[in-house]
């Protein structure tokens, strides 16, 4: 059985891995790879919002099954 120090270290490594994967998905610039939490991270960070904010809002709409603006005009 893991003692508390080993368990904390494992959890710390899991968190680092999770953050690095999220960072890679976001920095890919491909909204098809993003999930709702990635979009939330983008919109809560100034420099990411400036770079990917509009795409993040579109992806949130897609994930929530809202029609796209272009589909509303038809």
Secondary structure per residue as TSV (DSSP state, phi and psi in degrees):
chain	resnum	aa	ss	phi	psi
A	1	X	-	360.0	143.9
A	2	X	-	-76.6	137.5
A	3	X	-	-82.5	175.8
A	4	X	H	-62.0	-37.9
A	5	X	H	-66.7	-43.3
A	6	X	H	-65.4	-40.4
A	7	X	H	-65.5	-42.0
A	8	X	H	-64.4	-39.6
A	9	X	H	-66.3	-42.7
A	10	X	H	-62.0	-44.7
A	11	X	H	-62.8	-39.0
A	12	X	H	-62.3	-42.5
A	13	X	H	-66.5	-37.8
A	14	X	H	-63.2	-41.1
A	15	X	H	-64.9	-43.9
A	16	X	H	-61.6	-43.7
A	17	X	H	-62.4	-44.9
A	18	X	H	-60.3	-45.3
A	19	X	H	-64.6	-41.2
A	20	X	H	-64.7	-39.5
A	21	X	H	-64.9	-41.0
A	22	X	H	-63.1	-43.9
A	23	X	H	-60.3	-43.1
A	24	X	H	-63.3	-43.3
A	25	X	H	-62.6	-44.8
A	26	X	H	-66.4	-47.6
A	27	X	H	-71.1	-11.2
A	28	X	T	-66.2	-25.5
A	29	X	T	75.3	9.4
A	30	X	-	-104.2	103.1
A	31	X	G	-60.8	-21.0
A	32	X	G	-65.2	-20.9
A	33	X	G	-89.9	-13.9
A	34	X	-	-81.4	147.5
A	35	X	-	-110.7	-177.9
A	36	X	H	-64.0	-34.0
A	37	X	H	-71.6	-33.5
A	38	X	H	-63.1	-43.4
A	39	X	H	-63.4	-39.7
A	40	X	H	-64.1	-39.8
A	41	X	H	-64.5	-39.3
A	42	X	H	-63.1	-48.2
A	43	X	H	-72.0	-17.6
A	44	X	T	-95.0	-0.3
A	45	X	S	-119.7	123.0
A	46	X	H	-53.8	-53.4
A	47	X	H	-69.1	-32.4
A	48	X	H	-72.5	-36.9
A	49	X	H	-63.1	-40.1
A	50	X	H	-65.7	-34.0
A	51	X	H	-86.2	-43.2
A	52	X	H	-124.3	8.7
A	53	X	H	-56.9	-46.6
A	54	X	H	-64.5	-42.2
A	55	X	H	-64.8	-35.5
A	56	X	H	-65.1	-42.4
A	57	X	H	-63.2	-40.9
A	58	X	H	-63.3	-40.9
A	59	X	H	-65.9	-40.2
A	60	X	H	-60.1	-44.4
A	61	X	H	-59.8	-41.6
A	62	X	H	-64.4	-44.4
A	63	X	H	-65.9	-28.9
A	64	X	T	-91.2	4.8
A	65	X	T	63.3	32.6
A	66	X	-	-83.7	146.5
A	67	X	-	-69.9	144.6
A	68	X	-	-71.0	156.8
A	69	X	H	-57.4	-38.9
A	70	X	H	-67.3	-30.1
A	71	X	H	-74.6	-26.2
A	72	X	H	-71.4	-28.6
A	73	X	T	-73.3	-20.8
A	74	X	-	-69.6	360.0
